[in-house]
Amino acid sequence: MSEFLLQTKNLNFKIDKTAILENIRRHCDKAPMINLFGPFLCKIWKSIEDDLLRFGIKGILCSNSSVLSQIDAKITKILLPGFSIDELGCAQSGILPVIDSMSALCALSNIAQMYDKRLYFLFRIRSLHNMLYCDQHYCESLFNGANVLPMISAAGVYSDFGISNTDLPLLRRMLYECENSADLPIYTSLSAYDPQVAQITPFINYESVALCTNITGAFPCEISFTAHLIGEKYGHQLFRADIGLKDGLPPVFPIRVDNNEAKVVTVEPDHFIFKIADHYEGPQPITGYLTGGSPLNPVDLSQWDTKDLITILSQGFSR
């Protein structure tokens, strides 16, 4: 097992790189790109880069422009929505920002004129699968805006929920009527990919941690925390861990503490409190687990809501 350790705040990640690579390898024949979601995938990128390129990965998506700027220029690099206007300057180095507003288009055009260099981007399609008509006015406004602003050009389309065969004729017509290329490549996650639609490039997303529907693989992260005894109540010892809602924890989640039965009592913005029934007299702080734990008594991942676990991996504990 090849492991990578990451400590953030009062939390430890033990990441099995071998499991991540195997999860990714399973899908490379269908998806030649990968989203580096979460702080842990960004941090281990350099150590798995050669393996992913050998697998056939040709593109990287990420919400962190500084991570993308370190990736080889031969690889397609896409900056996902959520970035600030100030980050649009990264387009000078060949990064493709996903743009969904006129203000961002104008800012990109100003940067291009300032440096006298044509810059490229991706249009964002926000509508649900099979419902592009609901967002038609927004799309036409964005497509028209890109056409009249100087020094910028669309290099593709990024779809949040996938493009269906029903959506495709409308999308092509809108692009053509707004004087953009009707044959722009379309990028969407593998879970939203419709193989019947031509010119779509799917990317591996939560498949890398085996957290997608109908996905087989091994969840590659053991997440542990430390906690201190704070008192007793109703025959149970109470412990406090200094992580809470503002760090990405949901209101309800499973935990394990060594071989003791543990149950979360309350989750506050900056901490959570849990109880154990057995009397603990060992050293402080004690170690508990959100995932992983003793091989004979690990956290039951089926007790996690998948979306909550993805939130922790992708947003929580990133500071």
C-alpha positions as CSV (number, residue, x, y, z in Angstrom):
1,M,0.0,0.0,0.0
2,S,1.3,3.4,-1.0
3,E,0.0,6.0,1.5
4,F,0.0,9.7,1.7
5,L,-0.6,11.6,5.0
6,L,-2.3,14.9,5.2
7,Q,-3.1,16.8,8.4
8,T,-5.5,19.7,8.3
9,K,-6.7,21.4,11.4
10,N,-7.8,18.7,13.9
11,L,-8.1,16.0,11.2
12,N,-5.8,13.5,9.6
13,F,-6.2,11.9,6.2
14,K,-4.4,8.7,5.4
15,I,-4.8,8.3,1.6
16,D,-4.1,5.0,-0.2
17,K,-2.7,6.2,-3.6
18,T,-2.7,2.6,-4.9
19,A,-6.5,2.4,-4.4
20,I,-7.0,5.9,-6.0
21,L,-5.0,4.9,-9.1
22,E,-6.8,1.6,-9.4
23,N,-10.2,3.4,-9.2
24,I,-9.1,5.8,-11.9
25,R,-7.6,3.1,-14.1
26,R,-10.9,1.3,-14.3
27,H,-12.4,4.3,-16.1
28,C,-9.6,5.7,-18.3
29,D,-10.8,3.9,-21.4
30,K,-14.1,5.8,-21.2
31,A,-12.9,9.2,-19.8
32,P,-9.6,10.7,-20.8
33,M,-9.8,13.6,-18.2
34,I,-10.0,13.8,-14.4
35,N,-11.3,16.3,-11.9
36,L,-8.7,16.9,-9.1
37,F,-11.4,17.6,-6.6
38,G,-10.6,18.2,-2.9
39,P,-7.4,19.3,-1.2
40,F,-6.0,15.7,-1.0
41,L,-6.1,15.0,-4.8
42,C,-4.5,18.4,-5.5
43,K,-1.7,17.6,-3.0
44,I,-0.9,14.2,-4.3
45,W,-1.2,15.1,-8.0
46,K,2.6,15.3,-8.6
47,S,3.2,11.9,-7.1
48,I,0.6,10.2,-9.3
49,E,1.0,12.4,-12.5
50,D,3.3,9.9,-14.3
51,D,0.9,7.0,-13.6
52,L,-2.1,9.0,-14.8
53,L,-0.4,10.0,-18.0
54,R,0.6,6.4,-18.6
55,F,-3.1,5.5,-18.2
56,G,-4.0,7.9,-21.0
57,I,-5.2,11.0,-19.0
58,K,-5.1,14.0,-21.4
59,G,-6.9,16.6,-19.4
60,I,-7.1,18.0,-15.8
61,L,-10.0,19.9,-14.3
62,C,-9.6,21.7,-11.0
63,S,-11.0,24.6,-9.0
64,N,-7.5,25.7,-8.0
65,S,-5.7,27.8,-10.7
66,S,-2.3,27.5,-8.9
67,V,-2.4,23.7,-9.2
68,L,-3.4,23.9,-12.9
69,S,-0.5,26.3,-13.6
70,Q,2.0,23.6,-12.5
71,I,0.7,21.0,-15.0
72,D,2.4,20.4,-18.3
73,A,1.3,22.6,-21.2
74,K,0.6,19.6,-23.3
75,I,-2.3,18.6,-21.0
76,T,-5.7,20.3,-21.4
77,K,-6.3,22.3,-18.2
78,I,-9.8,23.5,-17.2
79,L,-10.5,25.9,-14.3
80,L,-13.9,25.0,-12.8
81,P,-16.6,27.5,-11.8
82,G,-16.2,29.2,-8.4
83,F,-13.0,31.1,-9.2
84,S,-12.7,34.9,-8.6
85,I,-12.4,37.4,-11.5
86,D,-8.8,38.0,-10.4
87,E,-7.9,34.4,-11.3
88,L,-8.8,34.9,-15.0
89,G,-5.3,35.9,-15.7
90,C,-4.4,32.2,-15.6
91,A,-5.8,32.0,-19.1
92,Q,-2.6,33.5,-20.4
93,S,-0.8,30.2,-19.5
94,G,-3.3,28.1,-21.5
95,I,-5.8,27.3,-18.8
96,L,-9.4,27.3,-19.9
97,P,-11.7,29.0,-17.4
98,V,-15.4,27.8,-17.4
99,I,-17.3,31.0,-17.8
100,D,-21.0,31.6,-17.0
101,S,-21.4,35.4,-16.8
102,M,-21.0,38.5,-19.0
103,S,-18.9,40.1,-16.3
104,A,-16.4,37.3,-16.5
105,L,-16.4,37.4,-20.3
106,C,-15.7,41.2,-20.2
107,A,-12.9,40.7,-17.7
108,L,-11.3,38.0,-19.8
109,S,-11.6,40.2,-22.9
110,N,-9.9,43.1,-21.0
111,I,-7.0,40.9,-20.0
112,A,-6.6,39.6,-23.5
113,Q,-6.4,43.2,-24.9
114,M,-4.1,44.2,-22.1
115,Y,-1.6,41.5,-23.1
116,D,-2.5,41.6,-26.8
117,K,-3.1,37.8,-26.7
118,R,-6.1,35.9,-27.7
119,L,-7.5,33.9,-24.8
120,Y,-9.7,30.9,-24.7
121,F,-12.4,29.7,-22.4
122,L,-15.4,27.2,-22.0
123,F,-19.1,28.1,-22.0
124,R,-20.9,26.8,-19.0
125,I,-24.3,25.0,-19.6
126,R,-26.1,24.9,-16.3
127,S,-29.4,23.2,-17.2
128,L,-30.4,19.7,-16.3
129,H,-30.0,16.8,-18.7
130,N,-32.7,17.1,-21.4
131,M,-33.8,20.6,-20.3
132,L,-31.5,23.0,-22.2
133,Y,-34.6,24.9,-23.4
134,C,-35.1,26.1,-19.8
135,D,-31.8,28.0,-19.9
136,Q,-32.0,29.1,-23.6
137,H,-32.1,32.8,-22.9
138,Y,-29.0,32.7,-20.6
139,C,-27.1,30.6,-23.2
140,E,-28.0,32.9,-26.1
141,S,-27.0,36.0,-24.1
142,L,-23.6,34.4,-23.2
143,F,-23.0,33.1,-26.7
144,N,-23.8,36.5,-28.3
145,G,-21.6,38.3,-25.7
146,A,-18.6,36.2,-26.5
147,N,-19.0,36.9,-30.2
148,V,-18.9,40.7,-29.9
149,L,-16.1,41.0,-27.3
150,P,-12.6,41.3,-28.8
151,M,-9.7,38.9,-28.4
152,I,-11.5,35.9,-26.8
153,S,-12.8,32.7,-28.3
154,A,-14.7,29.7,-27.0
155,A,-12.7,26.4,-27.0
156,G,-15.6,24.3,-25.8
157,V,-18.7,23.8,-23.7
158,Y,-18.8,22.6,-20.1
159,S,-22.0,20.9,-19.0
160,D,-23.0,20.5,-15.4
161,F,-25.5,17.7,-15.9
162,G,-24.7,16.4,-19.4
163,I,-26.0,17.0,-22.9
164,S,-28.6,14.6,-24.3
165,N,-29.4,13.9,-28.0
166,T,-32.5,16.1,-27.4
167,D,-30.4,19.0,-26.2
168,L,-27.8,18.8,-28.9
169,P,-29.6,20.2,-31.9
170,L,-30.7,23.2,-29.9
171,L,-27.2,23.8,-28.5
172,R,-25.7,23.6,-32.0
173,R,-28.3,25.9,-33.4
174,M,-27.7,28.5,-30.7
175,L,-24.0,28.4,-31.1
176,Y,-24.3,28.8,-34.9
177,E,-26.8,31.6,-34.8
178,C,-24.5,33.5,-32.3
179,E,-21.6,33.0,-34.8
180,N,-19.7,30.6,-32.6
181,S,-18.5,27.2,-33.8
182,A,-21.4,24.7,-33.7
183,D,-18.9,21.9,-33.4
184,L,-17.3,22.9,-30.1
185,P,-16.3,19.9,-27.9
186,I,-18.5,19.3,-24.9
187,Y,-17.0,18.3,-21.5
188,T,-19.1,16.6,-18.8
189,S,-18.6,14.2,-15.9
190,L,-18.6,10.5,-16.6
191,S,-21.7,10.0,-14.4
192,A,-23.6,12.4,-16.7
193,Y,-22.1,11.1,-20.0
194,D,-24.5,10.0,-22.7
195,P,-22.4,7.8,-25.1
196,Q,-25.0,8.4,-27.9
197,V,-24.0,12.0,-28.1
198,A,-21.0,12.7,-30.4
199,Q,-18.2,15.1,-29.5
200,I,-18.6,14.7,-25.7
201,T,-15.4,14.3,-23.7
202,P,-16.3,12.8,-20.3
203,F,-14.1,13.2,-17.2
204,I,-13.5,11.1,-14.1
205,N,-15.0,12.8,-11.1
206,Y,-16.0,11.0,-7.8
207,E,-15.1,7.7,-9.5
208,S,-11.6,8.3,-8.2
209,V,-12.8,7.7,-4.6
210,A,-15.5,5.1,-5.6
211,L,-18.3,7.4,-4.6
212,C,-20.5,7.4,-7.7
213,T,-23.6,5.4,-8.4
214,N,-23.0,1.9,-9.7
215,I,-19.3,2.3,-9.2
216,T,-17.0,-0.5,-7.9
217,G,-13.7,0.2,-6.2
218,A,-12.2,0.9,-2.9
219,F,-12.8,4.0,-0.9
220,P,-9.2,5.2,-0.5
221,C,-9.2,7.5,2.6
222,E,-9.0,6.9,6.3
223,I,-10.1,10.1,8.1
224,S,-9.3,10.3,11.8
225,F,-9.7,13.0,14.5
226,T,-8.6,13.6,18.1
227,A,-10.9,14.4,21.0
228,H,-10.7,15.1,24.7
229,L,-12.8,13.9,27.6
230,I,-15.1,16.8,28.8
231,G,-17.3,15.0,31.4
232,E,-19.9,12.4,32.0
233,K,-23.7,12.5,31.7
234,Y,-26.4,9.8,32.1
235,G,-23.7,7.1,32.5
236,H,-21.7,8.0,29.4
237,Q,-18.4,9.7,29.0
238,L,-18.6,12.7,26.7
239,F,-15.8,13.8,24.4
240,R,-15.2,16.9,22.3
241,A,-13.5,17.2,18.9
242,D,-12.7,20.6,17.5
243,I,-14.3,20.2,14.1
244,G,-17.8,21.1,13.2
245,L,-20.4,22.3,10.7
246,K,-18.3,25.2,9.4
247,D,-15.6,22.7,8.5
248,G,-17.9,20.6,6.4
249,L,-19.3,18.1,8.9
250,P,-23.0,17.2,8.4
251,P,-25.5,17.2,11.4
252,V,-25.4,13.3,11.5
253,F,-22.6,11.0,10.7
254,P,-21.0,7.7,11.9
255,I,-17.8,7.5,14.0
256,R,-15.7,4.8,15.6
257,V,-13.4,5.1,18.6
258,D,-11.0,2.2,18.9
259,N,-13.1,-0.7,20.0
260,N,-15.7,1.4,21.9
261,E,-19.2,2.0,20.6
262,A,-19.5,5.8,20.0
263,K,-22.4,8.0,19.0
264,V,-22.5,11.7,18.0
265,V,-24.5,13.7,20.5
266,T,-24.4,17.2,18.9
267,V,-22.7,19.0,16.1
268,E,-22.0,22.7,16.5
269,P,-20.3,25.1,14.1
270,D,-16.8,24.7,15.6
271,H,-17.0,21.3,17.3
272,F,-18.9,18.1,17.9
273,I,-19.6,16.1,21.0
274,F,-19.9,12.3,21.2
275,K,-20.4,9.7,23.9
276,I,-19.1,6.2,24.6
277,A,-20.6,3.7,27.0
278,D,-17.4,2.0,28.1
279,H,-15.3,3.8,30.8
280,Y,-12.1,5.1,29.2
281,E,-9.1,5.7,31.3
282,G,-6.3,5.8,28.7
283,P,-4.2,8.8,27.6
284,Q,-5.7,11.9,26.1
285,P,-6.5,12.9,23.5
286,I,-8.2,9.8,22.1
287,T,-8.3,9.0,18.4
288,G,-11.6,8.5,16.5
289,Y,-12.5,7.8,12.9
290,L,-14.9,9.2,10.4
291,T,-13.8,6.6,7.9
292,G,-11.5,3.6,8.2
293,G,-10.3,2.6,11.7
294,S,-9.5,-0.9,13.0
295,P,-9.5,-3.5,10.2
296,L,-11.7,-5.7,12.4
297,N,-14.1,-2.8,13.4
298,P,-14.0,0.0,10.8
299,V,-16.6,2.7,10.2
300,D,-19.5,1.4,8.2
301,L,-19.4,3.6,5.1
302,S,-23.0,2.7,4.3
303,Q,-24.0,4.8,7.3
304,W,-22.6,7.9,5.5
305,D,-24.7,9.9,3.1
306,T,-22.6,9.9,0.0
307,K,-23.1,13.7,-0.6
308,D,-21.9,14.5,2.9
309,L,-18.8,12.4,2.5
310,I,-18.0,14.1,-0.9
311,T,-18.5,17.5,0.7
312,I,-15.9,16.7,3.4
313,L,-13.4,15.5,0.8
314,S,-14.0,18.3,-1.6
315,Q,-14.7,21.4,0.6
316,G,-14.3,20.7,4.3
317,F,-11.0,20.8,6.0
318,S,-9.3,22.5,3.0
319,R,-7.9,25.4,5.0
